[in-house]
């Protein structure tokens, strides 16, 4: 994470679950300090419940632009 710097936005199919794991890991402090944030990719968003979609879906994330986060899978 230090290589890429701060304000990293990544897409991951199970980001909603992964975020909890990341923040509890040894990388948690670095992730918070560097403002690492994730989104659930557009295609996978429909499989998540509405609350999860509102919190984690890429279309609700400021700065995500038009990226669908499905390109490199």
Legacy VTK file of the C-alpha trace (Angstrom):
# vtk DataFile Version 3.0
C-alpha trace
ASCII
DATASET POLYDATA
POINTS 73 float
0.000 0.000 0.000
2.839 2.391 0.712
4.058 1.971 -2.878
0.789 3.260 -4.362
0.280 6.054 -1.834
-2.938 7.303 -0.300
-6.548 7.412 -1.478
-6.605 3.967 -3.109
-9.972 2.723 -4.426
-10.218 -0.974 -5.305
-13.027 -3.251 -6.497
-13.582 -6.694 -4.988
-16.560 -9.059 -5.323
-16.829 -9.558 -1.563
-15.509 -6.170 -0.481
-18.200 -5.846 2.184
-16.812 -8.919 3.995
-13.163 -8.285 3.080
-13.186 -4.806 4.626
-13.833 -6.275 8.075
-10.959 -8.727 7.634
-8.615 -6.019 6.336
-9.310 -3.628 9.201
-8.763 -6.373 11.808
-5.495 -7.508 10.227
-1.997 -6.124 10.715
-2.616 -3.983 7.616
-5.617 -2.269 9.217
-3.771 0.744 10.583
-2.000 1.335 7.264
-5.273 0.988 5.350
-6.909 3.623 7.547
-3.903 5.961 7.415
-3.689 5.742 3.615
-7.474 5.999 3.127
-7.757 2.667 1.304
-11.377 2.192 0.233
-13.128 -0.461 -1.782
-16.308 -1.025 -3.741
-18.334 -4.008 -4.877
-18.020 -4.151 -8.686
-21.064 -3.222 -10.745
-21.894 -6.710 -12.022
-21.715 -8.271 -8.549
-23.707 -5.545 -6.821
-27.089 -7.106 -7.623
-26.225 -10.151 -5.498
-25.830 -8.037 -2.352
-28.699 -6.796 -0.184
-29.892 -3.197 -0.437
-28.032 -1.908 2.626
-24.813 -3.433 1.348
-25.397 -1.887 -2.080
-25.873 1.563 -0.574
-22.698 1.283 1.476
-20.391 -0.571 -0.920
-21.630 -0.446 -4.552
-19.391 1.404 -7.011
-22.195 3.602 -8.368
-22.613 5.159 -4.900
-18.893 5.865 -4.387
-17.652 9.382 -5.017
-14.507 9.211 -7.128
-15.280 5.889 -8.815
-16.221 7.626 -12.058
-17.537 5.391 -14.837
-15.327 2.417 -13.894
-17.254 -0.828 -13.350
-14.329 -2.554 -11.561
-14.893 -5.760 -13.577
-12.021 -5.390 -16.055
-9.167 -7.264 -14.363
-10.697 -10.431 -13.003
LINES 1 74
73 0 1 2 3 4 5 6 7 8 9 10 11 12 13 14 15 16 17 18 19 20 21 22 23 24 25 26 27 28 29 30 31 32 33 34 35 36 37 38 39 40 41 42 43 44 45 46 47 48 49 50 51 52 53 54 55 56 57 58 59 60 61 62 63 64 65 66 67 68 69 70 71 72
